[in-house]
Amino acid sequence: MGLLIEGQWHDQWYDTDSNDGEFVRTDAQFRNWVTAEGSSDFPAESGRYHLFVSLACPWAHRTLIFRKLKQLEDVIGVTVVKPEMLDKGWELLPQDDAAAMDPSPIADIRYLYEVYTATQSDYSGRVTVPILWDKKTHTIVNNESAEIIRMLNSAFDAFTDVKTDFHPEPLHPRIDEINELVYDNINNGVYKAGFATTQHAYEKAFDALFKALDHVEGTLGQQRYLAGNQMTEADWRLFTTLIRFDSVYFGHFKTNLRRIEDYPNLSNYLRELYQVEGIADTVNFDHIKTHYYYSHDTINPTRVVPVGPELDYNRPHNRDRFF
């Protein structure tokens, strides 16, 4: 995981020494919005916007899920990077790869950092996915996944027959409350455990992670979804961590107190979400395992990628007991 400093690429890992061994994620810098009514500089249009994603990254995975749920495949293109993130950072997949999806709308680029420098030649910061790119103005609109999925949820409704709202106004306070708990302790919590460089920082993140998972397990014992009996963005934000947990985080990030398979409610809930039409198509375990085990050589210097575990997310679930 490198970064750009005044437009120049540096192969530089996160600095945990100044934080007592704790991993601290930096904020996204591009925070513009696509709007349905055209009140921003980026009005919703079919074919104008493009996503750059990694199939391995849980943050980018959110955007692929919402693109699928809202049936926006013909509205917003997608370019995929290789699963390995090496000394030059994310690298675009060649077009002859089956997972490549759509060609890059930016000609003659090879690495993702070139998307950032195409927008701002002296950009300084981490080079992350997802990126929402505007093909008309040749700039990054937004690189914060939480905001991109809200745009996909509603801004492009004029271009799809799917009007389902995964962020309904009456549930805003509840969804925000859940997102805060899940983001800090689970979504980012696995990284805080996995990237910790002191025992204290690791155990602090580990304890918070499993306390939060236990809390969610209890919630799902009382209701079908996190915000009640309606599926919302909160469920999909959690899903992308849960689907990676037993295959990657449990071993690679040392979050090994319990697997998701060991939680009766969470495991059934995970299978229900996985079995929603089209969602399995957004999950690529080859990219997921290759990325984490091969790219993080500070954690796994041999770069050996494990073969297992063998998990069947198409097994029946019991979540319909709530209806």
Secondary structure as GFF3:
##gff-version 3
##sequence-region A 1 323
A	DSSP	beta_strand	3	5	.	.	.	ID=ss1
A	DSSP	beta_strand	8	10	.	.	.	ID=ss2
A	DSSP	three_ten_helix	17	19	.	.	.	ID=ss3
A	DSSP	beta_strand	34	35	.	.	.	ID=ss4
A	DSSP	beta_strand	42	43	.	.	.	ID=ss5
A	DSSP	beta_strand	49	53	.	.	.	ID=ss6
A	DSSP	alpha_helix	58	69	.	.	.	ID=ss7
A	DSSP	beta_strand	77	80	.	.	.	ID=ss8
A	DSSP	alpha_helix	113	119	.	.	.	ID=ss9
A	DSSP	beta_strand	125	126	.	.	.	ID=ss10
A	DSSP	beta_strand	131	134	.	.	.	ID=ss11
A	DSSP	beta_strand	139	142	.	.	.	ID=ss12
A	DSSP	alpha_helix	145	154	.	.	.	ID=ss13
A	DSSP	three_ten_helix	157	159	.	.	.	ID=ss14
A	DSSP	three_ten_helix	169	171	.	.	.	ID=ss15
A	DSSP	alpha_helix	172	182	.	.	.	ID=ss16
A	DSSP	pi_helix	183	187	.	.	.	ID=ss17
A	DSSP	alpha_helix	189	194	.	.	.	ID=ss18
A	DSSP	alpha_helix	199	220	.	.	.	ID=ss19
A	DSSP	alpha_helix	233	244	.	.	.	ID=ss20
A	DSSP	pi_helix	245	249	.	.	.	ID=ss21
A	DSSP	alpha_helix	250	252	.	.	.	ID=ss22
A	DSSP	three_ten_helix	260	262	.	.	.	ID=ss23
A	DSSP	alpha_helix	264	274	.	.	.	ID=ss24
A	DSSP	three_ten_helix	280	282	.	.	.	ID=ss25
A	DSSP	alpha_helix	285	295	.	.	.	ID=ss26
A	DSSP	three_ten_helix	319	322	.	.	.	ID=ss27
###
